[in-house]
Amino acid sequence: MPRLVVFSDLDGTLLAHADYDWTPARPALEALERRRVPLVLASSKTRAEIEAWRARLGNHDPFISENGGALYVPEGAVPGPLTDATAVEGYRRIEFGAPYARLRATLGEIGRALGVPLRGFGDMSLAEIARRTGLPEADAALAARREYDEPFVPARALSENEHARLDAIAAEMGLRTTRGGRFHHLLGASSKARAARRLVDAYAAGGERVVTLALGDGANDLELLAAADRAVVVARPDGSHAPELSRGLPQATFTRAPGPAGFAEAVLGALEADA
């Protein structure tokens, strides 16, 4: 039987968008643990944030930080050698993202070229990050520890034409933008999908065939879901689905329930189908 590996976004997927509650997902998390199915968290969150959530969730599997900026693999978690990794505090880390200093230096240039000021996390106080994210300031401090991805907000709402110009200007500078549930993100050539493919290769190096299930709710999950064997688009709080995912993934499974309840709906359904 092939080995199942589950990849999941955090905000809006495994965690509720408004209050970060994960308890509706508990039955699915317990089922994955019983079956020894790896749950790889793939998020725009920083390494520090994801480590805190892994502790809360009892998760010990590899994870992908900052929209694919880096892949962290605990020692012994995969059978394959990671010759392109460096040892970092109990992990093997593979970096894909652009240095944060470059992103910070370029964000202002992009805003000036667009004609709309762009305010990144590096411009915000911890109090402002906490207000915009709904996090306590202690957690906002973890969110501010960026390495490969700069979340930002435009000074005003952008039109679709301006969104396209924003993407084009970033591309001219060798970078790219994507959108999550709360923020735009400026990043390099990294993506959740690229990091996920590298991890799948490492799992498959042991000789097993690997089947992937990926869950997400936002535009920044599109590439990850498209690269998976099974894609699940988790509903937003109002029951709708991100239009970018609806257009780009017509063959995906679309949950009825939002957030962590949708995560449980999809994961338990997949495990039952495979039983």
Buried (B, 14 or more C-beta within 10 A) or exposed (E): EEBBBBBBBBBBBBBBBEEBEBEBBEEBBEBBBEEEBBBBBBBBBBBBBBBBBBEEBEBEBBBBBBBBBBBBBBEEBBEBEBEEBEEEEEBBBBBBBBEBEBBBEBBBEBBEBBEBBBBBBBBBEBEEBBEBBEBEEEBBBBBBEBBBBBBBBBEEEBEEEBBEBBBEBBEEBEBBBBBBBBBBBBBBEBBBBBBBBBBBEBBBBEEEEBBBBBBBBBBBBBBBBBBBEBBBBBBBEEEEBBEBBEEBBEEBBBBEBBBBBBBBBBBBBBBEEEE
